[in-house]
């Protein structure tokens, strides 16, 4: 069985903060993808609600996710996300039946 960990987060921008939220999330991509335990970092935008974004991240294991959360770029994200997102719903998923 895989030990990978997927993080899916749905974020909805505060009014008039959509561009700022998008910039913050896009700014995380290169640094997150460069982490040794990161397997994917994908940013999606809801076609029906442009201010809603979905992050889809995949890490090798729980240690890789812990490493990610300790990085300066994630800490910078945490310091700003409350000003930009009206709602933030993260889910940490463990594999059950994944190919």
C-alpha positions in Angstrom: 0.0 0.0 0.0 1.2 3.5 -0.8 2.3 5.9 1.9 1.6 9.0 -0.1 -0.4 11.8 1.2 -2.7 14.0 -0.9 -3.8 17.5 0.2 -6.8 19.0 -1.4 -7.8 22.5 -0.4 -10.7 24.6 -1.6 -10.2 28.3 -1.1 -12.6 31.1 -1.9 -11.3 34.6 -2.3 -12.6 37.5 -0.2 -14.4 40.2 -2.2 -12.0 42.0 -4.5 -9.1 39.8 -3.4 -9.3 37.2 -6.2 -6.2 38.4 -8.0 -4.2 38.5 -4.8 -5.2 35.0 -3.8 -4.4 33.7 -7.2 -1.0 35.3 -7.1 -0.3 33.9 -3.7 -1.2 30.4 -4.8 0.7 30.6 -8.1 3.7 31.9 -6.1 3.8 28.7 -4.1 4.0 26.4 -7.1 7.7 26.5 -8.1 8.9 26.3 -4.5 6.5 23.5 -3.5 7.3 21.5 -6.7 11.0 21.8 -5.9 10.7 20.1 -2.5 12.3 16.6 -2.5 9.1 14.9 -1.3 6.6 16.7 -3.4 5.1 14.7 -6.3 2.5 17.2 -7.5 1.3 20.7 -6.9 -1.6 21.6 -9.1 -3.7 24.8 -8.9 -7.3 24.7 -10.3 -9.9 27.4 -10.7 -13.6 26.7 -10.6 -15.1 27.4 -14.0 -18.4 28.5 -12.5 -17.1 30.5 -9.6 -13.8 32.2 -10.7 -12.9 33.3 -7.1 -12.8 29.6 -6.0 -9.5 27.8 -6.3 -8.6 24.1 -5.6 -5.1 23.1 -4.6 -4.3 19.5 -5.4 -0.9 18.4 -3.8 0.7 15.0 -3.5 3.5 14.2 -1.2 5.7 11.1 -0.9 4.7 10.5 2.7 3.7 12.3 5.9 7.3 13.4 6.5 7.3 15.1 3.2 4.1 17.0 4.1 5.6 18.0 7.4 8.7 19.3 5.6 6.4 21.3 3.3 4.6 22.9 6.2 7.9 23.9 7.8 9.2 25.7 4.7 9.5 29.5 4.5 7.1 29.7 1.5 4.4 27.8 3.4 4.9 29.9 6.4 4.6 33.0 4.2 1.4 31.6 2.8 0.0 31.0 6.3 0.7 34.6 7.2 -1.3 36.0 4.3 -4.1 33.5 3.6 -6.4 34.9 6.3 -6.4 38.3 4.5 -7.2 36.8 1.1 -9.5 33.8 1.6 -13.1 34.0 2.9 -13.1 30.3 3.3 -10.3 27.7 3.3 -11.2 24.0 3.5 -8.1 21.7 3.5 -8.4 17.9 3.4 -5.5 15.6 4.1 -6.2 12.3 2.3 -4.6 8.9 2.8 -4.8 6.3 0.1 -7.4 3.6 0.4 -7.6 2.1 -3.1 -5.3 4.1 -5.4 -3.5 2.9 -8.5 
